[in-house]
Each structure stands twice: as C-alpha cells, then as structure tokens.
Amino acid sequence: MKKSNNEGVQSFLEEFMMVDSEKFEILQNLRKIVFANYPKTNERIMYGGIMFSLEDDFGGLFVRKNHISFEFISGAYMNDPHKFLEGTGKLRRHLKIRSITDIEDKEVEFFVKQSV
C-alpha cells in the first residue's frame, strides 16, 4: 500500500506499524480496498481515526482495543444479506474487523462498493 498523501494519516499508520503490527496490516488492507474501488479518495485524521471522502465523507477506520471498526456514514441503507453490519444509529453502521481474515469473511469490499 502506498504512503498516505496526508501527513496526519501517515503518522497515524506509522505509529501502529511500531506498536501493533497486526492492526497496522489490517488498516493497510482496508485502505487498499478503499483506494482500489475509489482511487480519488481523500483521507484525513478526524474523530481519532481515518476518515474517507470524495465529495462527502463516506466512511472511516477507527482502532479499538480488540478490533478495528470500519464505519459507514450511510450504512443503514446498505444491502446486508448476512447481517454483518452492526449498530443501531439513525444512519451509521460498522463492521468489527478483529483479524485479517475478517476482511474477506465479512465481505468488506461488498460494503465499500455501496458506501459512495
């Protein structure tokens, strides 16, 4: 995965590379999916995580103690046949990614494609 164009994001990633290599690998793989589907995505640090946007924000990655939360701004409107999305907010839903295998098992790319 390429370095981030945003200094804050790059610093955030480098910190995780040093303190938690597994979470760093998960973050990099999730970012790779976002940029593969939306190459013109902008990213920035906001709310303690990495927010993604094109014209508007569409999602973000937030590191928690036992997982990485991939939050989708309009997740309540997404097709979710296997009920992977969690949350009860008015619009937002999230995927809890606990391991590298969760990325495929929870069909992250399927949700990323719906996020814009």
C-alpha positions, 0 to 999 in steps of 0.5 A: 500500500502506498504512503498516505498523501496526508501527513496526519494519516501517515503518522497515524499508520506509522505509529501502529506499524511500531506498536501493533503490527497486526492492526497496522496490516489490517488498516493497510488492507482496508485502505487498499480496498478503499483506494482500489474501488475509489482511487480519488479518495481523500483521507484525513485524521478526524474523530481519532481515526481515518476518515474517507471522502470524495465529495462527502465523507463516506466512511472511516477506520477507527482502532479499538482495543480488540478490533478495528471498526470500519464505519459507514456514514450511510450504512443503514441503507446498505444491502446486508444479506448476512447481517454483518453490519452492526449498530443501531444509529439513525444512519451509521453502521460498522463492521468489527474487523478483529483479524485479517481474515475478517476482511474477506469473511465479512465481505468488506469490499461488498460494503465499500462498493455501496458506501459512495 
